[in-house]
Amino acid sequence: MPYEYTAPLPTFIKHPKMKIAVTTICAAMCLALTSVAETRPTLITQQSPILNDASHPCISDDMYQVIEQRCSTNIHQLGLEHLGSQRNNPVQLAWPLRIANGLSDNSYYIISAYVDEDPASGTIKDWNCSNNTYDTHRGTDICTYPYPFYKMDNNQVEVIAAAAGIIVDKHDGEFDKNCVHSNAQANYVVIEHADGTMANYFHMKKNSLTSKNVGDAVAVGEYLGVVGSSGDANGPHLHFEVRTANAAGTYKDPFAGGCNSLNATSWWASQKPYAEPAVLKAQIGAIDPVLASCPNTETPNESPCLQPGSDARVYVFLRDETQGMTVNIKIKDTAGHAVSAWSLTSAQSQLAAIYGWQEQAPSIQGSYTLEATYNGTTSISSFEVTTAQCRVSSGATGISEAGNDAIRAYPNPTSGKINITAEGLNAGSYEITLRDMLSQDVLHDAWTVSGGTSEKVISVSGLTDGIYFLSIQGNGTTLTRKIQKATF
């Protein structure tokens, strides 16, 4: 019979009592990591990012006019004006996103804003008669989560065609890590379907768009780009918008519900429920993840191996947290026995939540799994407990500070300089970043690696004493080391 370990619960790092506004998750989670003491749990607090609203929409009226004019010209040149003569039965839409490039998270998105069904200025209402929208919003905002910029940098969430059609507009080459609202141009694709309806895909990653051109046909599920933060955006997300014609006033809400006044039926082939409480990801590592502020890339610090009995961090990321629901966490051995188990009941409802615990790794060497279950969904992460060193491959979801033998950073602790030695890195350009415990960047430097053994020296003499995270990124690889600056 399986058994559960009945020792006291692991130390709870922080239950973030955050009332997340409907568009908060589109921004990188602005979380500050504050060190209490070297042996104490790390506290997590949330800072509120700038949110989308009627004054700073995903797409401005001026931008709508530009896009409509471009589409009108292209539709005329392509001879597609005849489409749309029969719109009583609109196309059925597939989900416009998919995971890619080895992403193994249980799920990867949060819907942060639906279409605003209330035509009155200053009041809002979504299709389910609630308020997950903002004034005048004409589309569905689907945000990647957790680690949105990490997912973007590693091309882990792709935008795909929700229905077959013809590309009638396409724009690429714009900056893709926007954090503030500036009416900037987005990278986007517009597709016209066989019945004349149209779908707009906005905010994609720079130079990630399909190689197909205006006038080319695309099939349902075909690659269009990668989720990014281009244009008027405050974090990586897809603004997905459907219309019955090439005019902003013809926008529709693909979701059917009691307060959808734009169309009577769902446009989805399989409509998702309004709330999808789920565990998106559970991870274990030797140190806390670096939840950097926009536009910095997060460092998950997920580890494939831990030292026996060492200090560990367990993190769980939830979507649509619901008051009264319980998340159950277990660490299991190869026989399926729970060597550690605990739970937490949600005290409030919100779009997303992050929970973290300080726990000891199992004392016996071997293979283990971390399991987190919430509302019938389970995220499973495998790891090893070993005295040997381990190395994280460049395709891993997260990078471990401990045991990563691809780089050495010494002396550590240091009072003035850090010598960085790398072996086995692919030749190319890398970016060195040093962040403090508040996730603020304190140093940037470039490093050209020629292959084999490469060395780099950086100075930290001007920094205050404390803990820092050294990150080396490039060529699909992210390596992280924990550095202590101390005056001797």
C-alpha positions as CSV (number, residue, x, y, z in Angstrom):
1,M,0.0,0.0,0.0
2,P,1.3,3.5,-0.8
3,Y,2.0,5.6,2.2
4,E,2.3,9.2,2.9
5,Y,5.0,10.9,4.9
6,T,3.4,12.4,8.0
7,A,6.2,14.7,9.2
8,P,5.4,18.4,9.6
9,L,4.7,20.3,6.4
10,P,7.6,22.0,4.7
11,T,8.1,25.7,5.3
12,F,5.7,27.7,3.2
13,I,7.6,30.4,1.4
14,K,4.6,32.7,0.7
15,H,1.0,32.6,-0.3
16,P,0.9,35.7,-2.5
17,K,-2.3,37.4,-1.5
18,M,-2.6,39.2,-4.9
19,K,-5.8,40.4,-6.4
20,I,-4.8,40.1,-10.0
21,A,-6.5,42.5,-12.4
22,V,-7.9,41.0,-15.6
23,T,-4.9,41.9,-17.7
24,T,-2.1,41.6,-15.1
25,I,-0.8,38.2,-16.4
26,C,-0.1,39.7,-19.9
27,A,2.9,41.4,-18.3
28,A,5.8,39.3,-17.0
29,M,4.9,38.6,-13.4
30,C,6.6,41.5,-11.6
31,L,7.8,39.6,-8.5
32,A,10.6,40.7,-6.2
33,L,12.6,38.1,-4.4
34,T,13.7,39.5,-1.0
35,S,16.3,37.6,1.0
36,V,15.5,37.4,4.7
37,A,18.6,35.4,5.7
38,E,20.7,32.8,4.0
39,T,18.9,29.9,5.8
40,R,15.4,31.4,5.8
41,P,12.7,31.0,3.1
42,T,12.5,33.6,0.4
43,L,9.5,35.8,0.4
44,I,7.5,36.6,-2.7
45,T,5.6,39.8,-3.2
46,Q,3.8,41.2,-6.3
47,Q,4.1,44.6,-7.9
48,S,1.3,45.7,-10.2
49,P,2.4,46.3,-13.8
50,I,0.8,48.8,-16.2
51,L,-2.4,47.3,-17.5
52,N,-4.2,47.4,-20.8
53,D,-7.2,49.7,-20.7
54,A,-9.3,51.9,-23.0
55,S,-6.6,54.5,-23.0
56,H,-4.0,52.0,-23.9
57,P,-5.7,49.3,-26.0
58,C,-3.9,46.4,-27.7
59,I,-4.7,48.0,-31.1
60,S,-5.4,51.8,-31.4
61,D,-8.1,53.2,-33.7
62,D,-5.4,54.6,-35.9
63,M,-3.7,51.2,-36.2
64,Y,-7.0,49.6,-37.1
65,Q,-7.5,52.1,-39.9
66,V,-4.0,51.3,-41.3
67,I,-4.6,47.6,-41.2
68,E,-8.0,47.8,-42.8
69,Q,-6.6,49.9,-45.6
70,R,-3.8,47.5,-46.3
71,C,-6.3,44.5,-46.2
72,S,-8.7,46.4,-48.5
73,T,-5.9,47.0,-51.1
74,N,-4.7,43.4,-50.9
75,I,-8.2,41.8,-51.1
76,H,-8.9,43.9,-54.2
77,Q,-5.6,42.9,-55.9
78,L,-6.2,39.3,-55.0
79,G,-9.7,39.3,-56.3
80,L,-11.3,38.1,-53.1
81,E,-14.2,40.6,-52.9
82,H,-16.6,37.8,-53.7
83,L,-15.9,36.0,-50.4
84,G,-18.5,36.5,-47.7
85,S,-21.6,36.1,-49.8
86,Q,-22.8,33.5,-47.3
87,R,-22.0,34.2,-43.7
88,N,-24.9,32.5,-41.9
89,N,-22.6,29.6,-40.9
90,P,-19.2,31.0,-40.0
91,V,-16.1,28.8,-40.0
92,Q,-15.4,26.7,-36.9
93,L,-12.3,27.9,-35.2
94,A,-9.6,25.7,-33.7
95,W,-7.5,26.9,-30.7
96,P,-4.9,29.4,-32.2
97,L,-1.9,28.3,-30.0
98,R,0.2,25.2,-29.5
99,I,3.2,24.2,-27.5
100,A,6.5,23.6,-29.3
101,N,10.3,23.2,-28.9
102,G,10.1,20.6,-26.1
103,L,7.9,22.5,-23.7
104,S,6.6,19.9,-21.2
105,D,4.5,22.1,-18.9
106,N,1.0,20.8,-18.1
107,S,-0.5,23.8,-19.7
108,Y,0.9,27.2,-20.9
109,Y,-1.8,30.0,-21.1
110,I,-4.2,32.2,-19.3
111,I,-7.0,34.2,-20.9
112,S,-6.5,37.7,-19.5
113,A,-9.2,39.6,-21.4
114,Y,-12.2,38.7,-23.5
115,V,-14.2,40.9,-25.9
116,D,-16.0,43.8,-24.2
117,E,-19.7,43.2,-24.8
118,D,-20.8,46.5,-23.2
119,P,-21.0,49.2,-25.9
120,A,-21.2,52.0,-23.3
121,S,-18.1,53.9,-22.5
122,G,-16.7,53.3,-19.0
123,T,-18.5,50.0,-18.3
124,I,-17.4,46.5,-19.2
125,K,-18.9,43.0,-19.6
126,D,-17.6,39.8,-21.1
127,W,-19.5,37.0,-22.7
128,N,-20.1,35.3,-19.4
129,C,-21.6,38.4,-17.8
130,S,-18.5,39.0,-15.8
131,N,-15.6,41.5,-16.1
132,N,-12.6,39.7,-17.6
133,T,-12.1,42.4,-20.2
134,Y,-11.5,46.1,-20.6
135,D,-13.4,49.0,-22.2
136,T,-13.6,48.7,-26.0
137,H,-11.5,45.5,-26.2
138,R,-12.4,43.7,-29.5
139,G,-10.4,40.5,-29.2
140,T,-9.4,37.7,-26.9
141,D,-6.0,38.1,-25.1
142,I,-4.3,34.8,-24.5
143,C,-1.1,35.2,-22.4
144,T,1.7,32.6,-22.0
145,Y,2.4,31.6,-18.5
146,P,4.4,30.9,-16.4
147,Y,7.8,32.4,-17.6
148,P,6.3,34.3,-20.6
149,F,9.6,35.8,-21.8
150,Y,11.5,32.5,-21.3
151,K,8.8,30.8,-23.5
152,M,9.1,33.6,-26.1
153,D,12.9,33.5,-26.2
154,N,12.9,29.7,-26.7
155,N,10.0,29.6,-29.2
156,Q,7.9,27.4,-26.9
157,V,4.4,28.7,-27.8
158,E,3.5,29.0,-31.5
159,V,0.6,30.9,-33.1
160,I,-1.3,28.7,-35.6
161,A,-4.1,29.3,-38.0
162,A,-7.5,28.8,-36.3
163,A,-9.1,28.2,-39.7
164,A,-8.0,27.8,-43.3
165,G,-7.8,30.8,-45.5
166,I,-5.7,33.4,-47.4
167,I,-3.2,35.7,-45.9
168,V,-4.4,39.2,-46.7
169,D,-2.0,41.2,-44.6
170,K,1.3,40.5,-42.8
171,H,3.8,42.7,-41.0
172,D,7.1,41.7,-39.3
173,G,10.3,43.2,-38.1
174,E,9.0,45.2,-35.1
175,F,10.6,45.2,-31.6
176,D,9.0,42.4,-29.6
177,K,9.7,43.1,-25.9
178,N,7.5,46.1,-25.2
179,C,6.4,46.7,-21.6
180,V,4.7,50.1,-21.9
181,H,2.0,51.5,-24.1
182,S,3.3,53.6,-27.0
183,N,1.0,52.9,-30.0
184,A,3.9,50.9,-31.4
185,Q,3.4,48.7,-34.5
186,A,2.9,45.0,-33.9
187,N,4.1,41.9,-35.8
188,Y,0.8,40.4,-37.1
189,V,-1.0,38.2,-39.7
190,V,-4.5,38.7,-41.0
191,I,-6.3,35.8,-42.7
192,E,-9.5,35.9,-44.7
193,H,-11.5,32.6,-44.6
194,A,-13.6,31.1,-47.4
195,D,-16.8,32.7,-46.1
196,G,-15.3,36.2,-45.9
197,T,-14.8,36.2,-42.2
198,M,-11.4,37.3,-41.0
199,A,-9.0,36.5,-38.1
200,N,-6.3,38.8,-36.8
201,Y,-3.3,37.5,-34.9
202,F,-1.3,40.3,-33.1
203,H,1.8,40.9,-31.0
204,M,4.0,38.1,-32.4
205,K,7.8,37.8,-31.9
206,K,10.0,39.7,-34.3
207,N,11.2,37.7,-37.4
208,S,9.1,34.6,-36.3
209,L,6.3,35.0,-38.8
210,T,5.5,32.4,-41.4
211,S,7.6,32.6,-44.6
212,K,4.4,32.6,-46.6
213,N,3.3,35.9,-48.3
214,V,0.2,37.9,-48.8
215,G,-2.0,35.9,-51.2
216,D,-0.8,32.5,-50.0
217,A,-3.2,29.9,-48.6
218,V,-2.8,28.5,-45.1
219,A,-4.4,25.4,-43.6
220,V,-6.0,25.1,-40.2
221,G,-3.3,24.5,-37.6
222,E,-0.5,25.8,-39.9
223,Y,2.3,27.8,-38.2
224,L,2.0,31.6,-38.3
225,G,4.5,32.8,-35.7
226,V,5.6,32.8,-32.0
227,V,3.8,34.6,-29.2
228,G,5.6,37.9,-28.4
229,S,5.2,41.3,-27.0
230,S,5.4,43.5,-30.1
231,G,3.2,46.6,-30.6
232,D,1.0,48.1,-27.8
233,A,1.6,45.3,-25.3
234,N,2.8,44.9,-21.8
235,G,4.0,41.3,-22.0
236,P,3.9,38.2,-24.3
237,H,0.4,37.4,-25.5
238,L,-1.7,36.8,-28.5
239,H,-4.5,39.2,-29.3
240,F,-6.9,37.1,-31.4
241,E,-9.7,38.9,-33.1
242,V,-12.4,37.7,-35.5
243,R,-14.7,39.8,-37.8
244,T,-17.3,39.2,-40.5
245,A,-15.7,41.7,-42.8
246,N,-12.7,44.1,-43.2
247,A,-14.1,46.7,-40.9
248,A,-13.5,47.2,-37.2
249,G,-17.2,47.6,-36.5
250,T,-17.8,44.0,-37.6
251,Y,-15.9,42.3,-34.9
252,K,-17.4,39.3,-33.2
253,D,-16.9,37.4,-29.9
254,P,-16.0,33.7,-30.7
255,F,-17.3,32.6,-27.3
256,A,-21.1,31.9,-26.9
257,G,-22.6,32.9,-23.6
258,G,-25.5,34.7,-21.9
259,C,-24.0,38.1,-22.4
260,N,-22.7,37.8,-25.9
261,S,-24.7,40.3,-27.9
262,L,-22.6,40.1,-31.0
263,N,-23.4,36.6,-32.2
264,A,-25.8,33.9,-31.1
265,T,-23.6,30.9,-31.5
266,S,-20.0,29.9,-30.7
267,W,-17.4,30.2,-33.4
268,W,-15.2,27.6,-31.7
269,A,-15.2,24.0,-32.9
270,S,-14.8,23.2,-29.2
271,Q,-15.4,26.1,-26.9
272,K,-13.3,26.2,-23.7
273,P,-15.0,26.8,-20.4
274,Y,-15.0,30.3,-18.9
275,A,-12.9,29.1,-16.0
276,E,-10.2,26.4,-16.3
277,P,-8.7,25.9,-12.8
278,A,-5.6,23.9,-13.4
279,V,-2.0,23.5,-12.3
280,L,0.1,24.7,-15.2
281,K,3.5,23.7,-13.8
282,A,5.2,22.2,-10.8
283,Q,8.9,22.4,-10.4
284,I,11.7,21.7,-7.9
285,G,15.2,23.3,-7.8
286,A,18.0,24.2,-5.5
287,I,17.2,27.9,-5.6
288,D,14.3,30.1,-6.2
289,P,13.3,31.0,-9.8
290,V,14.3,34.5,-10.9
291,L,10.9,36.1,-11.8
292,A,12.4,39.1,-13.6
293,S,10.4,42.2,-14.5
294,C,9.4,43.0,-18.1
295,P,11.3,42.8,-20.5
296,N,13.9,40.7,-18.8
297,T,13.8,36.9,-19.3
298,E,12.9,34.9,-16.3
299,T,15.3,32.1,-15.1
300,P,13.2,29.1,-13.9
301,N,16.1,27.5,-12.0
302,E,14.4,24.1,-12.3
303,S,16.8,21.3,-11.5
304,P,17.0,17.8,-12.8
305,C,19.1,16.7,-9.8
306,L,19.6,17.6,-6.1
307,Q,22.1,16.6,-3.5
308,P,20.7,14.2,-0.8
309,G,19.0,16.1,2.0
310,S,19.9,19.4,0.5
311,D,17.7,22.5,0.6
312,A,15.2,22.6,-2.2
313,R,12.5,24.9,-3.5
314,V,9.1,23.6,-4.7
315,Y,7.0,26.0,-6.9
316,V,3.5,25.5,-8.2
317,F,1.8,27.8,-10.8
318,L,-2.0,27.8,-11.0
319,R,-4.5,29.1,-13.5
320,D,-7.9,30.3,-12.5
321,E,-7.3,29.7,-8.8
322,T,-10.7,29.1,-7.2
323,Q,-11.5,29.7,-3.5
324,G,-12.0,26.4,-1.7
325,M,-10.1,24.2,-4.1
326,T,-7.1,22.4,-2.8
327,V,-3.7,21.8,-4.4
328,N,-2.0,18.5,-3.3
329,I,1.7,18.2,-3.6
330,K,3.7,14.9,-3.3
331,I,7.3,13.8,-3.8
332,K,7.3,10.1,-4.8
333,D,10.0,7.5,-5.1
334,T,10.2,5.0,-8.0
335,A,7.8,2.6,-6.2
336,G,5.1,5.4,-6.1
337,H,5.5,5.9,-2.3
338,A,5.0,9.5,-1.2
339,V,8.1,10.4,0.8
340,S,6.7,13.9,1.4
341,A,3.2,15.2,1.0
342,W,1.3,18.4,1.8
343,S,-1.6,20.5,0.6
344,L,-3.0,24.0,0.5
345,T,-6.5,25.2,0.1
346,S,-7.1,28.4,-2.0
347,A,-8.3,31.3,0.1
348,Q,-9.4,33.4,-2.9
349,S,-10.2,33.3,-6.6
350,Q,-7.9,34.9,-9.1
351,L,-6.6,34.4,-12.6
352,A,-3.2,33.1,-11.5
353,A,-1.2,32.2,-8.4
354,I,2.3,31.2,-7.5
355,Y,3.0,29.1,-4.5
356,G,6.5,28.2,-3.2
357,W,7.8,26.1,-0.4
358,Q,11.2,25.4,1.2
359,E,11.6,21.7,1.5
360,Q,14.5,19.2,2.0
361,A,15.4,16.9,-0.9
362,P,15.0,13.2,-0.1
363,S,18.0,11.8,1.8
364,I,18.3,8.6,-0.3
365,Q,19.8,8.6,-3.8
366,G,17.5,7.6,-6.6
367,S,14.8,8.8,-9.0
368,Y,11.8,10.8,-7.8
369,T,8.8,12.7,-9.1
370,L,7.2,15.9,-7.9
371,E,3.4,15.8,-8.4
372,A,1.0,18.7,-8.0
373,T,-2.8,18.1,-8.4
374,Y,-5.4,20.8,-8.7
375,N,-9.0,20.5,-9.9
376,G,-8.3,17.1,-11.4
377,T,-5.2,18.3,-13.3
378,T,-1.8,17.0,-12.4
379,S,1.7,18.3,-13.3
380,I,4.6,15.8,-12.9
381,S,8.3,16.7,-12.9
382,S,11.0,14.1,-12.6
383,F,14.4,14.6,-10.8
384,E,17.3,12.7,-9.4
385,V,18.8,12.7,-5.9
386,T,22.5,12.1,-6.3
387,T,25.9,13.0,-5.0
388,A,27.2,13.2,-8.6
389,Q,27.3,16.5,-10.6
390,C,24.6,17.0,-13.1
391,R,24.3,19.1,-16.2
392,V,21.2,20.7,-17.6
393,S,20.8,20.5,-21.4
394,S,20.1,23.7,-23.4
395,G,16.6,22.4,-24.2
396,A,15.5,22.0,-20.6
397,T,12.6,24.1,-19.3
398,G,14.7,25.5,-16.4
399,I,18.4,25.8,-15.4
400,S,19.8,24.6,-12.1
401,E,22.4,26.6,-10.3
402,A,23.7,23.6,-8.4
403,G,25.8,21.0,-10.2
404,N,25.9,22.8,-13.5
405,D,29.4,22.0,-14.8
406,A,29.2,23.9,-18.1
407,I,30.5,27.0,-16.4
408,R,32.7,27.9,-13.4
409,A,32.5,31.2,-11.6
410,Y,35.2,31.9,-9.1
411,P,36.2,33.0,-6.6
412,N,32.8,32.6,-5.0
413,P,32.3,34.4,-2.6
414,T,34.2,37.3,-4.3
415,S,35.1,40.8,-3.2
416,G,36.1,42.3,-6.5
417,K,36.0,40.2,-9.7
418,I,34.5,37.0,-11.1
419,N,36.4,34.7,-13.4
420,I,34.1,32.8,-15.7
421,T,35.3,29.7,-17.4
422,A,33.1,27.7,-19.8
423,E,33.6,24.3,-21.4
424,G,31.5,22.8,-24.1
425,L,29.5,25.9,-25.0
426,N,28.7,26.2,-28.7
427,A,30.7,28.9,-30.5
428,G,28.8,32.2,-30.8
429,S,27.7,35.4,-29.0
430,Y,26.4,35.2,-25.4
431,E,24.9,37.8,-23.0
432,I,26.1,38.0,-19.4
433,T,23.6,39.4,-16.9
434,L,23.9,39.8,-13.2
435,R,20.7,40.3,-11.2
436,D,20.2,41.1,-7.5
437,M,17.7,39.4,-5.2
438,L,15.1,42.0,-6.3
439,S,15.4,40.7,-9.9
440,Q,17.0,44.0,-10.9
441,D,19.7,43.9,-13.6
442,V,22.9,45.3,-12.1
443,L,25.4,44.3,-14.9
444,H,25.3,43.5,-18.6
445,D,28.2,42.3,-20.7
446,A,28.8,40.6,-24.0
447,W,30.9,37.4,-24.4
448,T,32.1,35.9,-27.7
449,V,32.8,32.2,-27.3
450,S,35.0,30.4,-29.8
451,G,34.4,26.9,-28.6
452,G,36.4,24.6,-26.3
453,T,37.4,26.4,-23.2
454,S,36.6,30.1,-23.0
455,E,37.2,32.6,-20.2
456,K,35.7,36.0,-19.2
457,V,36.4,38.3,-16.2
458,I,33.8,40.8,-14.9
459,S,34.1,43.3,-12.1
460,V,31.7,43.4,-9.2
461,S,33.7,45.7,-6.9
462,G,31.1,48.4,-7.1
463,L,28.2,46.3,-6.0
464,T,27.0,46.1,-2.4
465,D,27.5,42.8,-0.5
466,G,24.8,40.2,-1.0
467,I,23.5,37.4,-3.2
468,Y,23.4,37.8,-7.0
469,F,22.4,35.6,-9.9
470,L,24.8,35.3,-12.9
471,S,23.0,34.4,-16.1
472,I,24.7,33.5,-19.4
473,Q,22.3,33.3,-22.4
474,G,22.8,32.6,-26.1
475,N,22.5,30.0,-28.9
476,G,19.5,28.3,-27.2
477,T,21.4,27.9,-23.9
478,T,20.8,29.5,-20.5
479,L,23.2,28.9,-17.7
480,T,22.9,30.3,-14.2
481,R,25.1,30.5,-11.1
482,K,24.5,32.0,-7.7
483,I,27.2,34.5,-6.7
484,Q,27.9,36.0,-3.3
485,K,29.6,39.4,-3.1
486,A,31.3,39.9,0.2
487,T,33.9,42.4,1.5
488,F,36.7,40.4,3.2
